[in-house]
């Protein structure tokens, strides 16, 4: 069974440019999460979807970040415009209801 | 607000030793606790999930215990191997109906050959 798939794995952009990350969760997992992990820290939740509904986006910086999960499967996280402080690893995870969360390999973003 | 603390922050031991990693959390109203492993430059690998009704969970050489009332969990690694070198992260639901996880900063483990 395939795990959580994320792309791209790495992205380097200039500040003020837009960037997008894509996630495909494990088949059958209705809950999808986006986390951000800074160096030396644990991941922090940005947004959680149940099916196609964003049910917890309290930590998402809504002035520059947006996310969508069309048809309740794949999800895209976008940053526009990117700032230097956005450099981090962006992790996608999925679960079935409140069960075990499984993580993808992450996208390492560097903003220059 | 849920907070998770992991002790020690780093640990270096010779191969073959048994070791214990500690995790504490401030809000005991959790429904599960999850231990992860993270290798450098990689995503998180789930090691063990303990439901709130359970006291411990085992997988191979790993054993995790949960004392919900005191807000503590331990991860026991038996007969450590160099391949166990990684960062180990503890995570609990954030609380207040939120199902996202709150993580500790992790324990960076090095097993010396």
Interface residues (C-beta under 8 A of the other chain):
Chain A: X4 X6 X31 X33 X35 X40 X41 X42 X43 X44 X45 X48 X56 X58 X91 X93 X98 X99 X100 X101 X102 X103 X104 X105 X106 X108
Chain B: X4 X31 X32 X34 X36 X41 X42 X43 X44 X45 X46 X49 X89 X91 X93 X94 X98 X99 X100 X101 X102 X103 X104 X105 X106
